[in-house]
Amino acid sequence: MHRDIEAAKRFFTQAINQHGSPEKIIVDGYPATHAALSELKTEEVLPQQTKVRTSKYLNNLIEQDHRRVKQRIYPMLGFKSFVNAAGTISGIELAQRIRKGQFDTSQTAQGGVRVPQVWEAVLAA
């Protein structure tokens, strides 16, 4: 378990260094994760006011959102470069956001506009 705490501390430290300190963190009930977060708070790597929430099922919502991406990627034989992977995955996620109504296309989708023009406008945004 001690090794799991150290791994969780490394993960959160890297994430904080790369993206900055979060306002809240939602984790599952695994004790090593909670221990790592409390140690990071005492070491002042993570601010004391950061809220740590425990949710058994909240991560499942995020995983469900990625299901469409996984369905598209698994049949592929792999990507030749990171740039290709990033472009393909962002396109799949963008299409899913448009389908779910999470991306405002009202400015681009006006009468008589063809689909490629809409895609160009969406990708430029």
Secondary structure, DSSP 8 states (H G I E B T S, - for coil): -HHHHHHHHHHHHHHHHHH---SEEEE-S-HHHHHHHHHHHHTTSS-TT-EEEE-SSHHHHHHHHHHHHHHHHTTS---SSHHHHHHHHHHHHHHHHHHTT-S--TTT--TT--HHHHHHHHHH-
